[in-house]
Amino acid sequence: NAGVTQTPKFRVLKTGQSMTLLCAQDMNHEYMYWYRQDPGMGLRLIHYSVGEGTTAKGEVPDGYNVSRLKKQNFLLGLESAAPSQTSVYFCASSYADSQGTDTQYFGPGTRLTVL
Amino acid sequence: AQSVAQPEDQVNVAEGNPLTVKCTYSVSGNPYLFWYVQYPNRGLQFLLKYITGDNLVKGSYGFEAEFNKSQTSFHLKKPSALVSDSALYFCAVRDMNSGYSTLTFGKGTMLLVSP
């Protein structure tokens, strides 16, 4: 049981390049999330999904796109990378328990630098 | 709208002493409250959560948190700090009366425990 995994762990891009970050979970969770973490800013939600085939915008969605074609995978795309997207990206997944709450489980993160 | 404030960027404590990491929240309804911990170069790990019931919640690694509705606070505590507790701690909130809503995280508090 690997939990939540993220690929790649590190990446350096040039401005204008594109890339896709992959998140995979093996816990059969319905909900998945993409966050970015910047110093002094905490975690900010980029996009999330409440089920296969669904996506929704979070707090900071501009410049990013996502897809959830399979329940276990959640992809984050950067179409034209900008230096402002230099950050550490975390994926998380969760399920609604019997009390109606959900506890999020996080991946190890992807450190992205845009030059 | 929901929000979380962690008023201290850093908390310093000597090993063996009690520690408190502060968190205050704002929601329109009743809150679900969470504490997560992040060790260097790792993803966030769930520590504990408050849903309803006892105001004192016990979690992993000897941590506990006290929910205070009148002060809208959810402070994290531990009776005796360990050097290994040094990490970044995040408080998060979700409004339980708003249907499905995402978590809002605080900016984080760095806990440094000295030997």
Chai-1 contact restraints between the chains, C-beta under 6 A:
chainA,res_idxA,chainB,res_idxB,connection_type,confidence,min_distance_angstrom,max_distance_angstrom,comment,restraint_id
A,G42,B,F105,contact,1.0,0.0,6.0,A-B,restraint_1
A,G42,B,G106,contact,1.0,0.0,6.0,A-B,restraint_2
A,G42,B,K107,contact,1.0,0.0,6.0,A-B,restraint_3
A,G42,B,G108,contact,1.0,0.0,6.0,A-B,restraint_4
A,L43,B,F105,contact,1.0,0.0,6.0,A-B,restraint_5
A,L45,B,T102,contact,1.0,0.0,6.0,A-B,restraint_6
A,F90,B,G43,contact,1.0,0.0,6.0,A-B,restraint_7
A,Q99,B,I51,contact,1.0,0.0,6.0,A-B,restraint_8
A,T101,B,Y32,contact,1.0,0.0,6.0,A-B,restraint_9
A,T101,B,I51,contact,1.0,0.0,6.0,A-B,restraint_10
A,T103,B,F46,contact,1.0,0.0,6.0,A-B,restraint_11
A,F106,B,G43,contact,1.0,0.0,6.0,A-B,restraint_12
A,F106,B,L44,contact,1.0,0.0,6.0,A-B,restraint_13
A,G107,B,G43,contact,1.0,0.0,6.0,A-B,restraint_14
A,P108,B,G43,contact,1.0,0.0,6.0,A-B,restraint_15
A,G109,B,G43,contact,1.0,0.0,6.0,A-B,restraint_16
